[in-house]
Every structure is written in structure tokens, then in C-alpha cells.
Amino acid sequence: MCKMEKARIAYNGPSLEYGQIDVRKLAPALLDFTDLIENANLAIGGEYQI
């Protein structure tokens, strides 16, 4: 049986004042989040997928 969960990614910082964020700051954070999700999936018995 497959179970799905939802997660929310939120940014809170000075860039919100102007409605923009530098992609050089955003990209590494998204890559780290991807690693977190992949490792959590492996920890609960999932398979690594590219």
C-alpha cells in the first residue's frame, strides 16, 4: 500500500519584502530538500529513484 504525505516549503526572509529571491540562494536549498526527501524515503523502505 502506498501512503502519500504533503510538505510545504516556505521562505521567510528579507527578500519577501520585494517579492524576489536570488536563485543562487534558492537552488542549493531546493537541492538539500531533495536530498532530505530521498533519504527519508530510503529510511522508510522505499527505493532510490533518479
ModelCIF file with pLDDT and N, C-alpha, C, O atoms, coordinates in Angstrom:
data_MODEL
#
_entry.id   MODEL 
#
_entity.id                         1 
_entity.type                       polymer 
_entity.pdbx_number_of_molecules   1 
#
_entity_poly.entity_id                      1 
_entity_poly.type                           'polypeptide(L)' 
_entity_poly.nstd_linkage                   no 
_entity_poly.nstd_monomer                   no 
_entity_poly.pdbx_seq_one_letter_code       MCKMEKARIAYNGPSLEYGQIDVRKLAPALLDFTDLIENANLAIGGEYQI 
_entity_poly.pdbx_seq_one_letter_code_can   MCKMEKARIAYNGPSLEYGQIDVRKLAPALLDFTDLIENANLAIGGEYQI 
_entity_poly.pdbx_strand_id                 A 
#
loop_
_entity_poly_seq.entity_id 
_entity_poly_seq.num 
_entity_poly_seq.mon_id 
_entity_poly_seq.hetero 
1 1  MET n 
1 2  CYS n 
1 3  LYS n 
1 4  MET n 
1 5  GLU n 
1 6  LYS n 
1 7  ALA n 
1 8  ARG n 
1 9  ILE n 
1 10 ALA n 
1 11 TYR n 
1 12 ASN n 
1 13 GLY n 
1 14 PRO n 
1 15 SER n 
1 16 LEU n 
1 17 GLU n 
1 18 TYR n 
1 19 GLY n 
1 20 GLN n 
1 21 ILE n 
1 22 ASP n 
1 23 VAL n 
1 24 ARG n 
1 25 LYS n 
1 26 LEU n 
1 27 ALA n 
1 28 PRO n 
1 29 ALA n 
1 30 LEU n 
1 31 LEU n 
1 32 ASP n 
1 33 PHE n 
1 34 THR n 
1 35 ASP n 
1 36 LEU n 
1 37 ILE n 
1 38 GLU n 
1 39 ASN n 
1 40 ALA n 
1 41 ASN n 
1 42 LEU n 
1 43 ALA n 
1 44 ILE n 
1 45 GLY n 
1 46 GLY n 
1 47 GLU n 
1 48 TYR n 
1 49 GLN n 
1 50 ILE n 
#
_struct_asym.id          A 
_struct_asym.entity_id   1 
#
loop_
_ma_qa_metric.id 
_ma_qa_metric.mode 
_ma_qa_metric.name 
_ma_qa_metric.software_group_id 
_ma_qa_metric.type 
1 global pLDDT . pLDDT 
2 local  pLDDT . pLDDT 
#
_ma_qa_metric_global.metric_id      1 
_ma_qa_metric_global.metric_value   80.20 
_ma_qa_metric_global.model_id       1 
_ma_qa_metric_global.ordinal_id     1 
#
loop_
_ma_qa_metric_local.label_asym_id 
_ma_qa_metric_local.label_comp_id 
_ma_qa_metric_local.label_seq_id 
_ma_qa_metric_local.metric_id 
_ma_qa_metric_local.metric_value 
_ma_qa_metric_local.model_id 
_ma_qa_metric_local.ordinal_id 
A MET 1  2 55.00 1 1  
A CYS 2  2 65.00 1 2  
A LYS 3  2 69.00 1 3  
A MET 4  2 74.00 1 4  
A GLU 5  2 75.00 1 5  
A LYS 6  2 81.00 1 6  
A ALA 7  2 77.00 1 7  
A ARG 8  2 82.00 1 8  
A ILE 9  2 77.00 1 9  
A ALA 10 2 79.00 1 10 
A TYR 11 2 74.00 1 11 
A ASN 12 2 78.00 1 12 
A GLY 13 2 77.00 1 13 
A PRO 14 2 79.00 1 14 
A SER 15 2 75.00 1 15 
A LEU 16 2 71.00 1 16 
A GLU 17 2 78.00 1 17 
A TYR 18 2 80.00 1 18 
A GLY 19 2 78.00 1 19 
A GLN 20 2 83.00 1 20 
A ILE 21 2 82.00 1 21 
A ASP 22 2 83.00 1 22 
A VAL 23 2 86.00 1 23 
A ARG 24 2 90.00 1 24 
A LYS 25 2 83.00 1 25 
A LEU 26 2 84.00 1 26 
A ALA 27 2 91.00 1 27 
A PRO 28 2 92.00 1 28 
A ALA 29 2 86.00 1 29 
A LEU 30 2 88.00 1 30 
A LEU 31 2 93.00 1 31 
A ASP 32 2 92.00 1 32 
A PHE 33 2 88.00 1 33 
A THR 34 2 90.00 1 34 
A ASP 35 2 92.00 1 35 
A LEU 36 2 89.00 1 36 
A ILE 37 2 86.00 1 37 
A GLU 38 2 87.00 1 38 
A ASN 39 2 88.00 1 39 
A ALA 40 2 84.00 1 40 
A ASN 41 2 83.00 1 41 
A LEU 42 2 86.00 1 42 
A ALA 43 2 87.00 1 43 
A ILE 44 2 84.00 1 44 
A GLY 45 2 80.00 1 45 
A GLY 46 2 71.00 1 46 
A GLU 47 2 70.00 1 47 
A TYR 48 2 62.00 1 48 
A GLN 49 2 64.00 1 49 
A ILE 50 2 62.00 1 50 
#
loop_
_atom_site.group_PDB 
_atom_site.id 
_atom_site.type_symbol 
_atom_site.label_atom_id 
_atom_site.label_alt_id 
_atom_site.label_comp_id 
_atom_site.label_asym_id 
_atom_site.label_entity_id 
_atom_site.label_seq_id 
_atom_site.pdbx_PDB_ins_code 
_atom_site.Cartn_x 
_atom_site.Cartn_y 
_atom_site.Cartn_z 
_atom_site.occupancy 
_atom_site.B_iso_or_equiv 
_atom_site.pdbx_formal_charge 
_atom_site.auth_seq_id 
_atom_site.auth_comp_id 
_atom_site.auth_asym_id 
_atom_site.auth_atom_id 
_atom_site.pdbx_PDB_model_num 
ATOM 1   N N  . MET A 1 1  ? 0.850  -1.176 0.000   1.00 55.00 ? 1  MET A N  1 
ATOM 2   C CA . MET A 1 1  ? 0.000  0.000  0.000   1.00 55.00 ? 1  MET A CA 1 
ATOM 3   C C  . MET A 1 1  ? 0.894  1.237  0.000   1.00 55.00 ? 1  MET A C  1 
ATOM 4   O O  . MET A 1 1  ? 1.890  1.298  0.721   1.00 55.00 ? 1  MET A O  1 
ATOM 5   N N  . CYS A 1 2  ? 0.534  2.196  -0.798  1.00 65.00 ? 2  CYS A N  1 
ATOM 6   C CA . CYS A 1 2  ? 1.305  3.430  -0.927  1.00 65.00 ? 2  CYS A CA 1 
ATOM 7   C C  . CYS A 1 2  ? 0.653  4.525  -0.074  1.00 65.00 ? 2  CYS A C  1 
ATOM 8   O O  . CYS A 1 2  ? -0.556 4.752  -0.135  1.00 65.00 ? 2  CYS A O  1 
ATOM 9   N N  . LYS A 1 3  ? 1.473  5.178  0.702   1.00 69.00 ? 3  LYS A N  1 
ATOM 10  C CA . LYS A 1 3  ? 0.975  6.273  1.516   1.00 69.00 ? 3  LYS A CA 1 
ATOM 11  C C  . LYS A 1 3  ? 1.647  7.553  1.061   1.00 69.00 ? 3  LYS A C  1 
ATOM 12  O O  . LYS A 1 3  ? 2.864  7.592  0.881   1.00 69.00 ? 3  LYS A O  1 
ATOM 13  N N  . MET A 1 4  ? 0.868  8.585  0.877   1.00 74.00 ? 4  MET A N  1 
ATOM 14  C CA . MET A 1 4  ? 1.410  9.868  0.433   1.00 74.00 ? 4  MET A CA 1 
ATOM 15  C C  . MET A 1 4  ? 1.242  10.904 1.535   1.00 74.00 ? 4  MET A C  1 
ATOM 16  O O  . MET A 1 4  ? 0.241  10.916 2.251   1.00 74.00 ? 4  MET A O  1 
ATOM 17  N N  . GLU A 1 5  ? 2.217  11.754 1.652   1.00 75.00 ? 5  GLU A N  1 
ATOM 18  C CA . GLU A 1 5  ? 2.174  12.863 2.589   1.00 75.00 ? 5  GLU A CA 1 
ATOM 19  C C  . GLU A 1 5  ? 2.486  14.146 1.834   1.00 75.00 ? 5  GLU A C  1 
ATOM 20  O O  . GLU A 1 5  ? 3.120  14.116 0.780   1.00 75.00 ? 5  GLU A O  1 
ATOM 21  N N  . LYS A 1 6  ? 2.050  15.237 2.362   1.00 81.00 ? 6  LYS A N  1 
ATOM 22  C CA . LYS A 1 6  ? 2.322  16.539 1.761   1.00 81.00 ? 6  LYS A CA 1 
ATOM 23  C C  . LYS A 1 6  ? 3.300  17.309 2.644   1.00 81.00 ? 6  LYS A C  1 
ATOM 24  O O  . LYS A 1 6  ? 3.321  17.148 3.864   1.00 81.00 ? 6  LYS A O  1 
ATOM 25  N N  . ALA A 1 7  ? 4.103  18.143 2.001   1.00 77.00 ? 7  ALA A N  1 
ATOM 26  C CA . ALA A 1 7  ? 5.022  19.007 2.726   1.00 77.00 ? 7  ALA A CA 1 
ATOM 27  C C  . ALA A 1 7  ? 4.923  20.405 2.130   1.00 77.00 ? 7  ALA A C  1 
ATOM 28  O O  . ALA A 1 7  ? 4.665  20.569 0.937   1.00 77.00 ? 7  ALA A O  1 
ATOM 29  N N  . ARG A 1 8  ? 5.124  21.372 2.945   1.00 82.00 ? 8  ARG A N  1 
ATOM 30  C CA . ARG A 1 8  ? 5.090  22.757 2.474   1.00 82.00 ? 8  ARG A CA 1 
ATOM 31  C C  . ARG A 1 8  ? 6.487  23.348 2.641   1.00 82.00 ? 8  ARG A C  1 
ATOM 32  O O  . ARG A 1 8  ? 7.111  23.225 3.695   1.00 82.00 ? 8  ARG A O  1 
ATOM 33  N N  . ILE A 1 9  ? 6.954  23.984 1.587   1.00 77.00 ? 9  ILE A N  1 
ATOM 34  C CA . ILE A 1 9  ? 8.229  24.680 1.639   1.00 77.00 ? 9  ILE A CA 1 
ATOM 35  C C  . ILE A 1 9  ? 7.905  26.161 1.739   1.00 77.00 ? 9  ILE A C  1 
ATOM 36  O O  . ILE A 1 9  ? 7.206  26.712 0.888   1.00 77.00 ? 9  ILE A O  1 
ATOM 37  N N  . ALA A 1 10 ? 8.408  26.791 2.764   1.00 79.00 ? 10 ALA A N  1 
ATOM 38  C CA . ALA A 1 10 ? 8.133  28.215 2.959   1.00 79.00 ? 10 ALA A CA 1 
ATOM 39  C C  . ALA A 1 10 ? 9.442  28.971 3.134   1.00 79.00 ? 10 ALA A C  1 
ATOM 40  O O  . ALA A 1 10 ? 10.379 28.487 3.768   1.00 79.00 ? 10 ALA A O  1 
ATOM 41  N N  . TYR A 1 11 ? 9.485  30.138 2.574   1.00 74.00 ? 11 TYR A N  1 
ATOM 42  C CA . TYR A 1 11 ? 10.650 31.001 2.726   1.00 74.00 ? 11 TYR A CA 1 
ATOM 43  C C  . TYR A 1 11 ? 10.237 32.212 3.536   1.00 74.00 ? 11 TYR A C  1 
ATOM 44  O O  . TYR A 1 11 ? 9.197  32.822 3.285   1.00 74.00 ? 11 TYR A O  1 
ATOM 45  N N  . ASN A 1 12 ? 11.054 32.547 4.498   1.00 78.00 ? 12 ASN A N  1 
ATOM 46  C CA . ASN A 1 12 ? 10.796 33.730 5.300   1.00 78.00 ? 12 ASN A CA 1 
ATOM 47  C C  . ASN A 1 12 ? 12.103 34.498 5.397   1.00 78.00 ? 12 ASN A C  1 
ATOM 48  O O  . ASN A 1 12 ? 13.065 34.023 6.000   1.00 78.00 ? 12 ASN A O  1 
ATOM 49  N N  . GLY A 1 13 ? 12.135 35.652 4.819   1.00 77.00 ? 13 GLY A N  1 
ATOM 50  C CA . GLY A 1 13 ? 13.354 36.433 4.861   1.00 77.00 ? 13 GLY A CA 1 
ATOM 51  C C  . GLY A 1 13 ? 13.158 37.796 4.234   1.00 77.00 ? 13 GLY A C  1 
ATOM 52  O O  . GLY A 1 13 ? 12.053 38.131 3.808   1.00 77.00 ? 13 GLY A O  1 
ATOM 53  N N  . PRO A 1 14 ? 14.209 38.582 4.174   1.00 79.00 ? 14 PRO A N  1 
ATOM 54  C CA . PRO A 1 14 ? 14.100 39.944 3.669   1.00 79.00 ? 14 PRO A CA 1 
ATOM 55  C C  . PRO A 1 14 ? 13.670 40.032 2.209   1.00 79.00 ? 14 PRO A C  1 
ATOM 56  O O  . PRO A 1 14 ? 13.109 41.044 1.791   1.00 79.00 ? 14 PRO A O  1 
ATOM 57  N N  . SER A 1 15 ? 13.925 38.985 1.431   1.00 75.00 ? 15 SER A N  1 
ATOM 58  C CA . SER A 1 15 ? 13.527 39.017 0.021   1.00 75.00 ? 15 SER A CA 1 
ATOM 59  C C  . SER A 1 15 ? 12.015 39.072 -0.160  1.00 75.00 ? 15 SER A C  1 
ATOM 60  O O  . SER A 1 15 ? 11.528 39.510 -1.202  1.00 75.00 ? 15 SER A O  1 
ATOM 61  N N  . LEU A 1 16 ? 11.268 38.627 0.859   1.00 71.00 ? 16 LEU A N  1 
ATOM 62  C CA . LEU A 1 16 ? 9.810  38.681 0.758   1.00 71.00 ? 16 LEU A CA 1 
ATOM 63  C C  . LEU A 1 16 ? 9.297  40.113 0.623   1.00 71.00 ? 16 LEU A C  1 
ATOM 64  O O  . LEU A 1 16 ? 8.262  40.361 0.004   1.00 71.00 ? 16 LEU A O  1 
ATOM 65  N N  . GLU A 1 17 ? 10.028 41.035 1.205   1.00 78.00 ? 17 GLU A N  1 
ATOM 66  C CA . GLU A 1 17 ? 9.618  42.441 1.128   1.00 78.00 ? 17 GLU A CA 1 
ATOM 67  C C  . GLU A 1 17 ? 9.533  42.920 -0.314  1.00 78.00 ? 17 GLU A C  1 
ATOM 68  O O  . GLU A 1 17 ? 8.683  43.742 -0.656  1.00 78.00 ? 17 GLU A O  1 
ATOM 69  N N  . TYR A 1 18 ? 10.421 42.399 -1.155  1.00 80.00 ? 18 TYR A N  1 
ATOM 70  C CA . TYR A 1 18 ? 10.455 42.802 -2.561  1.00 80.00 ? 18 TYR A CA 1 
ATOM 71  C C  . TYR A 1 18 ? 9.859  41.757 -3.501  1.00 80.00 ? 18 TYR A C  1 
ATOM 72  O O  . TYR A 1 18 ? 9.779  41.980 -4.709  1.00 80.00 ? 18 TYR A O  1 
ATOM 73  N N  . GLY A 1 19 ? 9.441  40.623 -2.951  1.00 78.00 ? 19 GLY A N  1 
ATOM 74  C CA . GLY A 1 19 ? 8.820  39.584 -3.760  1.00 78.00 ? 19 GLY A CA 1 
ATOM 75  C C  . GLY A 1 19 ? 9.791  38.864 -4.675  1.00 78.00 ? 19 GLY A C  1 
ATOM 76  O O  . GLY A 1 19 ? 9.405  38.410 -5.752  1.00 78.00 ? 19 GLY A O  1 
ATOM 77  N N  . GLN A 1 20 ? 11.039 38.754 -4.265  1.00 83.00 ? 20 GLN A N  1 
ATOM 78  C CA . GLN A 1 20 ? 12.031 38.070 -5.091  1.00 83.00 ? 20 GLN A CA 1 
ATOM 79  C C  . GLN A 1 20 ? 13.080 37.411 -4.209  1.00 83.00 ? 20 GLN A C  1 
ATOM 80  O O  . GLN A 1 20 ? 13.273 37.793 -3.054  1.00 83.00 ? 20 GLN A O  1 
ATOM 81  N N  . ILE A 1 21 ? 13.751 36.422 -4.771  1.00 82.00 ? 21 ILE A N  1 
ATOM 82  C CA . ILE A 1 21 ? 14.839 35.754 -4.075  1.00 82.00 ? 21 ILE A CA 1 
ATOM 83  C C  . ILE A 1 21 ? 15.913 35.433 -5.109  1.00 82.00 ? 21 ILE A C  1 
ATOM 84  O O  . ILE A 1 21 ? 15.607 35.083 -6.248  1.00 82.00 ? 21 ILE A O  1 
ATOM 85  N N  . ASP A 1 22 ? 17.149 35.555 -4.707  1.00 83.00 ? 22 ASP A N  1 
ATOM 86  C CA . ASP A 1 22 ? 18.278 35.266 -5.579  1.00 83.00 ? 22 ASP A CA 1 
ATOM 87  C C  . ASP A 1 22 ? 18.324 33.760 -5.842  1.00 83.00 ? 22 ASP A C  1 
ATOM 88  O O  . ASP A 1 22 ? 18.353 32.966 -4.901  1.00 83.00 ? 22 ASP A O  1 
ATOM 89  N N  . VAL A 1 23 ? 18.331 33.372 -7.098  1.00 86.00 ? 23 VAL A N  1 
ATOM 90  C CA . VAL A 1 23 ? 18.333 31.953 -7.449  1.00 86.00 ? 23 VAL A CA 1 
ATOM 91  C C  . VAL A 1 23 ? 19.569 31.245 -6.911  1.00 86.00 ? 23 VAL A C  1 
ATOM 92  O O  . VAL A 1 23 ? 19.527 30.037 -6.677  1.00 86.00 ? 23 VAL A O  1 
ATOM 93  N N  . ARG A 1 24 ? 20.659 31.961 -6.711  1.00 90.00 ? 24 ARG A N  1 
ATOM 94  C CA . ARG A 1 24 ? 21.868 31.345 -6.139  1.00 90.00 ? 24 ARG A CA 1 
ATOM 95  C C  . ARG A 1 24 ? 21.678 30.966 -4.683  1.00 90.00 ? 24 ARG A C  1 
ATOM 96  O O  . ARG A 1 24 ? 22.430 30.143 -4.159  1.00 90.00 ? 24 ARG A O  1 
ATOM 97  N N  . LYS A 1 25 ? 20.697 31.544 -4.021  1.00 83.00 ? 25 LYS A N  1 
ATOM 98  C CA . LYS A 1 25 ? 20.364 31.168 -2.646  1.00 83.00 ? 25 LYS A CA 1 
ATOM 99  C C  . LYS A 1 25 ? 19.259 30.106 -2.617  1.00 83.00 ? 25 LYS A C  1 
ATOM 100 O O  . LYS A 1 25 ? 19.242 29.240 -1.742  1.00 83.00 ? 25 LYS A O  1 
ATOM 101 N N  . LEU A 1 26 ? 18.352 30.182 -3.568  1.00 84.00 ? 26 LEU A N  1 
ATOM 102 C CA . LEU A 1 26 ? 17.232 29.246 -3.607  1.00 84.00 ? 26 LEU A CA 1 
ATOM 103 C C  . LEU A 1 26 ? 17.654 27.860 -4.073  1.00 84.00 ? 26 LEU A C  1 
ATOM 104 O O  . LEU A 1 26 ? 17.253 26.863 -3.473  1.00 84.00 ? 26 LEU A O  1 
ATOM 105 N N  . ALA A 1 27 ? 18.449 27.778 -5.121  1.00 91.00 ? 27 ALA A N  1 
ATOM 106 C CA . ALA A 1 27 ? 18.806 26.484 -5.719  1.00 91.00 ? 27 ALA A CA 1 
ATOM 107 C C  . ALA A 1 27 ? 19.457 25.523 -4.723  1.00 91.00 ? 27 ALA A C  1 
ATOM 108 O O  . ALA A 1 27 ? 19.032 24.370 -4.650  1.00 91.00 ? 27 ALA A O  1 
ATOM 109 N N  . PRO A 1 28 ? 20.466 25.939 -3.954  1.00 92.00 ? 28 PRO A N  1 
ATOM 110 C CA . PRO A 1 28 ? 21.063 24.994 -3.001  1.00 92.00 ? 28 PRO A CA 1 
ATOM 111 C C  . PRO A 1 28 ? 20.058 24.506 -1.953  1.00 92.00 ? 28 PRO A C  1 
ATOM 112 O O  . PRO A 1 28 ? 20.109 23.348 -1.538  1.00 92.00 ? 28 PRO A O  1 
ATOM 113 N N  . ALA A 1 29 ? 19.159 25.373 -1.530  1.00 86.00 ? 29 ALA A N  1 
ATOM 114 C CA . ALA A 1 29 ? 18.158 24.973 -0.542  1.00 86.00 ? 29 ALA A CA 1 
ATOM 115 C C  . ALA A 1 29 ? 17.225 23.916 -1.121  1.00 86.00 ? 29 ALA A C  1 
ATOM 116 O O  . ALA A 1 29 ? 16.861 22.968 -0.427  1.00 86.00 ? 29 ALA A O  1 
ATOM 117 N N  . LEU A 1 30 ? 16.836 24.068 -2.381  1.00 88.00 ? 30 LEU A N  1 
ATOM 118 C CA . LEU A 1 30 ? 15.961 23.081 -3.018  1.00 88.00 ? 30 LEU A CA 1 
ATOM 119 C C  . LEU A 1 30 ? 16.689 21.758 -3.220  1.00 88.00 ? 30 LEU A C  1 
ATOM 120 O O  . LEU A 1 30 ? 16.091 20.695 -3.054  1.00 88.00 ? 30 LEU A O  1 
ATOM 121 N N  . LEU A 1 31 ? 17.957 21.806 -3.573  1.00 93.00 ? 31 LEU A N  1 
ATOM 122 C CA . LEU A 1 31 ? 18.735 20.576 -3.725  1.00 93.00 ? 31 LEU A CA 1 
ATOM 123 C C  . LEU A 1 31 ? 18.874 19.851 -2.389  1.00 93.00 ? 31 LEU A C  1 
ATOM 124 O O  . LEU A 1 31 ? 18.766 18.626 -2.334  1.00 93.00 ? 31 LEU A O  1 
ATOM 125 N N  . ASP A 1 32 ? 19.108 20.590 -1.326  1.00 92.00 ? 32 ASP A N  1 
ATOM 126 C CA . ASP A 1 32 ? 19.191 19.972 0.003   1.00 92.00 ? 32 ASP A CA 1 
ATOM 127 C C  . ASP A 1 32 ? 17.858 19.362 0.412   1.00 92.00 ? 32 ASP A C  1 
ATOM 128 O O  . ASP A 1 32 ? 17.830 18.297 1.029   1.00 92.00 ? 32 ASP A O  1 
ATOM 129 N N  . PHE A 1 33 ? 16.762 20.018 0.080   1.00 88.00 ? 33 PHE A N  1 
ATOM 130 C CA . PHE A 1 33 ? 15.436 19.484 0.394   1.00 88.00 ? 33 PHE A CA 1 
ATOM 131 C C  . PHE A 1 33 ? 15.206 18.183 -0.371  1.00 88.00 ? 33 PHE A C  1 
ATOM 132 O O  . PHE A 1 33 ? 14.628 17.239 0.167   1.00 88.00 ? 33 PHE A O  1 
ATOM 133 N N  . THR A 1 34 ? 15.657 18.133 -1.618  1.00 90.00 ? 34 THR A N  1 
ATOM 134 C CA . THR A 1 34 ? 15.546 16.911 -2.412  1.00 90.00 ? 34 THR A CA 1 
ATOM 135 C C  . THR A 1 34 ? 16.295 15.768 -1.747  1.00 90.00 ? 34 THR A C  1 
ATOM 136 O O  . THR A 1 34 ? 15.782 14.653 -1.656  1.00 90.00 ? 34 THR A O  1 
ATOM 137 N N  . ASP A 1 35 ? 17.515 16.044 -1.280  1.00 92.00 ? 35 ASP A N  1 
ATOM 138 C CA . ASP A 1 35 ? 18.295 15.024 -0.575  1.00 92.00 ? 35 ASP A CA 1 
ATOM 139 C C  . ASP A 1 35 ? 17.565 14.538 0.675   1.00 92.00 ? 35 ASP A C  1 
ATOM 140 O O  . ASP A 1 35 ? 17.557 13.342 0.967   1.00 92.00 ? 35 ASP A O  1 
ATOM 141 N N  . LEU A 1 36 ? 16.963 15.452 1.401   1.00 89.00 ? 36 LEU A N  1 
ATOM 142 C CA . LEU A 1 36 ? 16.212 15.089 2.601   1.00 89.00 ? 36 LEU A CA 1 
ATOM 143 C C  . LEU A 1 36 ? 15.073 14.134 2.264   1.00 89.00 ? 36 LEU A C  1 
ATOM 144 O O  . LEU A 1 36 ? 14.903 13.111 2.927   1.00 89.00 ? 36 LEU A O  1 
ATOM 145 N N  . ILE A 1 37 ? 14.302 14.460 1.251   1.00 86.00 ? 37 ILE A N  1 
ATOM 146 C CA . ILE A 1 37 ? 13.156 13.627 0.871   1.00 86.00 ? 37 ILE A CA 1 
ATOM 147 C C  . ILE A 1 37 ? 13.615 12.254 0.384   1.00 86.00 ? 37 ILE A C  1 
ATOM 148 O O  . ILE A 1 37 ? 13.024 11.238 0.751   1.00 86.00 ? 37 ILE A O  1 
ATOM 149 N N  . GLU A 1 38 ? 14.667 12.216 -0.442  1.00 87.00 ? 38 GLU A N  1 
ATOM 150 C CA . GLU A 1 38 ? 15.175 10.933 -0.940  1.00 87.00 ? 38 GLU A CA 1 
ATOM 151 C C  . GLU A 1 38 ? 15.671 10.057 0.198   1.00 87.00 ? 38 GLU A C  1 
ATOM 152 O O  . GLU A 1 38 ? 15.396 8.858  0.216   1.00 87.00 ? 38 GLU A O  1 
ATOM 153 N N  . ASN A 1 39 ? 16.397 10.634 1.146   1.00 88.00 ? 39 ASN A N  1 
ATOM 154 C CA . ASN A 1 39 ? 16.906 9.859  2.274   1.00 88.00 ? 39 ASN A CA 1 
ATOM 155 C C  . ASN A 1 39 ? 15.793 9.406  3.207   1.00 88.00 ? 39 ASN A C  1 
ATOM 156 O O  . ASN A 1 39 ? 15.857 8.305  3.755   1.00 88.00 ? 39 ASN A O  1 
ATOM 157 N N  . ALA A 1 40 ? 14.788 10.227 3.392   1.00 84.00 ? 40 ALA A N  1 
ATOM 158 C CA . ALA A 1 40 ? 13.641 9.825  4.210   1.00 84.00 ? 40 ALA A CA 1 
ATOM 159 C C  . ALA A 1 40 ? 12.924 8.656  3.547   1.00 84.00 ? 40 ALA A C  1 
ATOM 160 O O  . ALA A 1 40 ? 12.500 7.725  4.232   1.00 84.00 ? 40 ALA A O  1 
ATOM 161 N N  . ASN A 1 41 ? 12.785 8.690  2.236   1.00 83.00 ? 41 ASN A N  1 
ATOM 162 C CA . ASN A 1 41 ? 12.148 7.604  1.503   1.00 83.00 ? 41 ASN A CA 1 
ATOM 163 C C  . ASN A 1 41 ? 12.934 6.306  1.676   1.00 83.00 ? 41 ASN A C  1 
ATOM 164 O O  . ASN A 1 41 ? 12.342 5.249  1.898   1.00 83.00 ? 41 ASN A O  1 
ATOM 165 N N  . LEU A 1 42 ? 14.253 6.377  1.576   1.00 86.00 ? 42 LEU A N  1 
ATOM 166 C CA . LEU A 1 42 ? 15.092 5.189  1.773   1.00 86.00 ? 42 LEU A CA 1 
ATOM 167 C C  . LEU A 1 42 ? 14.965 4.663  3.199   1.00 86.00 ? 42 LEU A C  1 
ATOM 168 O O  . LEU A 1 42 ? 14.936 3.450  3.410   1.00 86.00 ? 42 LEU A O  1 
ATOM 169 N N  . ALA A 1 43 ? 14.890 5.555  4.170   1.00 87.00 ? 43 ALA A N  1 
ATOM 170 C CA . ALA A 1 43 ? 14.820 5.155  5.572   1.00 87.00 ? 43 ALA A CA 1 
ATOM 171 C C  . ALA A 1 43 ? 13.534 4.402  5.883   1.00 87.00 ? 43 ALA A C  1 
ATOM 172 O O  . ALA A 1 43 ? 13.524 3.544  6.766   1.00 87.00 ? 43 ALA A O  1 
ATOM 173 N N  . ILE A 1 44 ? 12.466 4.700  5.188   1.00 84.00 ? 44 ILE A N  1 
ATOM 174 C CA . ILE A 1 44 ? 11.196 4.017  5.450   1.00 84.00 ? 44 ILE A CA 1 
ATOM 175 C C  . ILE A 1 44 ? 10.978 2.834  4.521   1.00 84.00 ? 44 ILE A C  1 
ATOM 176 O O  . ILE A 1 44 ? 9.891  2.257  4.483   1.00 84.00 ? 44 ILE A O  1 
ATOM 177 N N  . GLY A 1 45 ? 12.015 2.474  3.771   1.00 80.00 ? 45 GLY A N  1 
ATOM 178 C CA . GLY A 1 45 ? 11.924 1.257  2.965   1.00 80.00 ? 45 GLY A CA 1 
ATOM 179 C C  . GLY A 1 45 ? 11.608 1.478  1.497   1.00 80.00 ? 45 GLY A C  1 
ATOM 180 O O  . GLY A 1 45 ? 11.242 0.537  0.793   1.00 80.00 ? 45 GLY A O  1 
ATOM 181 N N  . GLY A 1 46 ? 11.742 2.692  1.035   1.00 71.00 ? 46 GLY A N  1 
ATOM 182 C CA . GLY A 1 46 ? 11.482 2.952  -0.370  1.00 71.00 ? 46 GLY A CA 1 
ATOM 183 C C  . GLY A 1 46 ? 12.692 2.617  -1.220  1.00 71.00 ? 46 GLY A C  1 
ATOM 184 O O  . GLY A 1 46 ? 13.709 2.141  -0.716  1.00 71.00 ? 46 GLY A O  1 
ATOM 185 N N  . GLU A 1 47 ? 12.573 2.867  -2.493  1.00 70.00 ? 47 GLU A N  1 
ATOM 186 C CA . GLU A 1 47 ? 13.664 2.630  -3.414  1.00 70.00 ? 47 GLU A CA 1 
ATOM 187 C C  . GLU A 1 47 ? 14.197 3.958  -3.908  1.00 70.00 ? 47 GLU A C  1 
ATOM 188 O O  . GLU A 1 47 ? 13.460 4.937  -4.025  1.00 70.00 ? 47 GLU A O  1 
ATOM 189 N N  . TYR A 1 48 ? 15.491 3.980  -4.197  1.00 62.00 ? 48 TYR A N  1 
ATOM 190 C CA . TYR A 1 48 ? 16.115 5.190  -4.758  1.00 62.00 ? 48 TYR A CA 1 
ATOM 191 C C  . TYR A 1 48 ? 15.704 5.315  -6.212  1.00 62.00 ? 48 TYR A C  1 
ATOM 192 O O  . TYR A 1 48 ? 15.827 4.363  -6.982  1.00 62.00 ? 48 TYR A O  1 
ATOM 193 N N  . GLN A 1 49 ? 15.216 6.486  -6.588  1.00 64.00 ? 49 GLN A N  1 
ATOM 194 C CA . GLN A 1 49 ? 14.800 6.732  -7.968  1.00 64.00 ? 49 GLN A CA 1 
ATOM 195 C C  . GLN A 1 49 ? 15.483 7.983  -8.472  1.00 64.00 ? 49 GLN A C  1 
ATOM 196 O O  . GLN A 1 49 ? 15.617 8.970  -7.750  1.00 64.00 ? 49 GLN A O  1 
ATOM 197 N N  . ILE A 1 50 ? 15.910 7.931  -9.714  1.00 62.00 ? 50 ILE A N  1 
ATOM 198 C CA . ILE A 1 50 ? 16.538 9.096  -10.319 1.00 62.00 ? 50 ILE A CA 1 
ATOM 199 C C  . ILE A 1 50 ? 15.507 9.840  -11.118 1.00 62.00 ? 50 ILE A C  1 
ATOM 200 O O  . ILE A 1 50 ? 15.817 10.867 -11.722 1.00 62.00 ? 50 ILE A O  1 
#
